[in-house]
Amino acid sequence: MQRLDGLLQAIPVSRLCVALSGGPDSVALLAALAMARHGRASSARLPLRALHVNHRLQPQADRWARECRKLGRAVGVPVSVREVEVTAGRGRSLEAAAREARRGAFVAALRPGEALLTAHHLDDQLETVLLMLLRGSGVHGLAAMPPAQPFGKGWLLRPLLEEPRSALAAFVARRGLASVIDASNADERFDRNYLRHQVTPLLETRWPGAARAVARSARLLGEARGLLDELAQADLARIDPARIDPAQTDPARPAEASARRSLGLPGLASLTAARQRNALRAWLRGQGALLPDEVHLERIRVELPAARRDAQPFVRWQGGEVRRFRARLYFFPPLAASRSDARCTVPGEWRWTRGRPYELGPGRGALRLLVDPQGSIARDTLPPRLWVRARVPGATVTLHPGGPTHAVKELLRVRGILPWERDRLPVVCDGAQIVSVGGLFVTAPYQATGPGRGGRLRLEWVDPPEFRVEENAAIC
């Protein structure tokens, strides 16, 4: 476990969790860690557990889960099992869907500061590089699997990347450890299996050191990837200076400009074309996006800035959508992009006096009314039953007693509300009268002008989506 101890020296990890499939590789990893519990290695002092994900895709799936639990009892490591639903959708294979479901299960199960250990090895790295090469990947793809990377609330570590598959199989055989055999690993319809059974044996016959040589190239490309990432973060920081909130930065992880939800076009235009592409890729990775291919990336880089000023252009691909508004780019993940033209606020009755927030729907947050001496709503003007709905086109409001009437559409435009969000803002109503739109303003009949008999309230939108041009602007 020297490799693991080396990784732990640079990463603040408090617990270890093995991704246990039940196959020989992960069995070898778990057994080796269990054997090292009584040694002096730094990894031996950390709490250890294992997690098995049951995809329920094969008849033997439940038996595999039982075998994993049995192994855990034999080596003295607690093993938990999580079941997931795997559904292949349009344009997504069953293999990809299973991989996504498995990743989601691991992310959900990982505790803060915990490291997920996977049994990826030298031969896996060779297969990954070949797959990336055949897909026309750039430096990030060809650098393949890094030994350590942030993951969920913790980290993902691959301590066996320098060990060949044969060494792990021999370790399992010498100790008489039971492991499961997944028949799907022999199905050569899958690209990785075809490479494993048909291509890499030929490469190793002609070039016996192929796996180690390719792994060495991946490490060198990993260094190049790191330099490109540093350049991208520096460029993104110059594009939008001082847009990271230090209070939200994990001290164990450097603040990344790529995590910003939007990107300024004037600063992007100041870079060369190659640095623009590099910055865009880093920004999209920071949003957790599946990166677009060259064609879609170039459309984002060229078409969106060039569209006429009053247009609302967008580029959509399998991994999401990028829109432009007021010289900024905004990213939407696939689900949000597919709903971007829909009114996503869940309408309904809100009995706010019960003290419960009003849930607006997936990704939309919730509304709540709080007692606040500085609040802008007079409590005694509100009935115990309010209604929440999406904005009604053509609605008008008065913001000051005796003042002029304003079109809600114009108020939202002046306040810099993103065009695609204007029909999705939650509207709080007293019957047919509007009380507030998205917490942005309170209409005249409900405004607090003094202490009032019932006191003051503040309408708060909790965990809202990004809906206005200035990302950190407070709700009025």
Buried (B, 14 or more C-beta within 10 A) or exposed (E): BEBBBEBBEEBEBEBBBBBBBBBBBBBBBBBBBBEBBEEEBBBBEBEBBBBBBBBEBEEBBEEBBEBBBEBBEEBEBEBBBBBBEBEEEEEEEBBEBBBEBBBBBBBEBBBEBBBBBBBBBBBBBBBBBBBBEEEEBBBBBBBBBBBBEEBBBBBBBBBBBBBBBEEBBEBBEEEEBEBBEBEBEEEEEBBBBBBBEEBBEEBBEEEEEBBBEBBEBBBEBBEBBEEBBEBBBEBBBBBBEEBBEEEEEEEEEEBBBBBBBBBBBEBBEEBEEEBBBBBBBBBBBBBEBEBBEEEBBBBBBEBBBEEEEEEEBBBBBEBBBBBBBEBBBBBBBBEBBEBBEEBBBBBEEBEBEEEEBBBBBEEBBBBBBEEBEEBBBBBEBBEEEBBBBBBEEEBBBBBEEEEEEBEBBEBBEEBEBBEBBBBBBBBBBBEEEBBBBBBBBBBBBBBBEEEBEBBBBBBBBEEBBBBBBEBEEEBE
